[in-house]
Amino acid sequence: MAESISTTEFRLLRDLIEKLCGIALGDEKTYLVETRLAPLLAENGCQDFGAFYRLVSGEPSPQLRDKIVDAMTTNETLWFRDTHPFQILREKLLPQLAADLAAGNRFRIRIWSAASSTGQEPYSIAMTIHEFCRANPGVRPDQFEILASDISPSALFVAKLGRYDQAAIARGLPEPLRDRYFHQDGHVWTVNDELKRMVTFRKFNLQDSMEPLGRFDLVFLRYVAIYFSDGFKRQIYGGIARLLAPEGHLFISAVESLRGISDDFRQLTHGAGSYYQCQLP
Ligand SMILES: C[S@@+](CC[C@H](N)C(=O)[O-])C[C@H]1O[C@@H](n2cnc3c(N)ncnc32)[C@H](O)[C@@H]1O
């Protein structure tokens, strides 16, 4: 059993984690670093956290870096999380975007799920669009493109496979949608090809330049900025404002706020939910 982590080792590893993925950990998170990284010490033959830090502070392999990121990220997610964003998408944004498509003002709508975890968020967006298209035959799912990205290789792996066990499938997914968009194979439910076709998965670190991703009409950045410093939040929201189309929209989570972080967005409400519209030209 490895020794417990010292204050110095915690601070060194915490700085390394922030450098790798932007996650900022206060001193009260010592236990988190200790418990989440302990299996990697054993796997890499390190007797203690000091030895592990020496191993990773040099030139760690990309695989080891990925394992640290995987260990330290929280991939908690569920279908149609918070409900309101999907209601706003269905009732406000999709009618506007469909009208733009019909008028020829746009040829394709691009949506980015910027911390997509195991896929529940982008597939929930895809189901909302599909349902909208079923009710509005003039609009087609192939007019929408969803980019889903995450830094965690293991979360992306699950998302791409689109296979979920009974416990995961039951969290927030209404049965009629489950039966329409998934097929069951024993205890596993798999997303059907219609939905998979709408989503492209890609590994992306929010610390990297967003420019190569192109322009988007709508961005979901939910339950991830809560782990970052204010400085990193400013950088990310600034980047998103620049890649959104004029008057494009942003969803953040119910527990996050842009107050004091970004002036590039105007807060809008619909029902009990809120969303943000980009103010940049
Ligand atoms: C709690 S999940 C949120 C998933 C989904 N957006 C939702 O609201 O249900 C946070 C995700 O952010 C990802 N993440 C953390 N740091 C990141 C970074 N620097 N770049 C990209 N993704 C990151 C994690 O891997 C994790 O899958």
The ligand as an ORCA input file, in Angstrom:
! r2SCAN-3c Opt
* xyz 0 1
  C     -19.503     16.139    -15.473
  S     -19.172     15.774    -17.160
  C     -20.435     16.723    -17.963
  C     -21.045     15.985    -19.135
  C     -22.202     16.707    -19.842
  N     -21.788     17.978    -20.389
  C     -23.369     16.909    -18.925
  O     -23.702     18.044    -18.595
  O     -23.987     15.924    -18.519
  C     -17.706     16.770    -17.425
  C     -16.869     16.319    -18.624
  O     -15.895     17.325    -18.887
  C     -14.736     16.677    -19.390
  N     -13.565     17.578    -19.256
  C     -12.899     17.949    -18.134
  N     -11.857     18.753    -18.435
  C     -11.895     18.928    -19.781
  C     -11.082     19.652    -20.707
  N     -10.030     20.379    -20.311
  N     -11.395     19.584    -22.030
  C     -12.453     18.859    -22.464
  N     -13.257     18.130    -21.649
  C     -12.975     18.175    -20.313
  C     -14.638     15.425    -18.530
  O     -13.856     14.433    -19.138
  C     -16.112     15.025    -18.367
  O     -16.487     14.045    -19.303
*
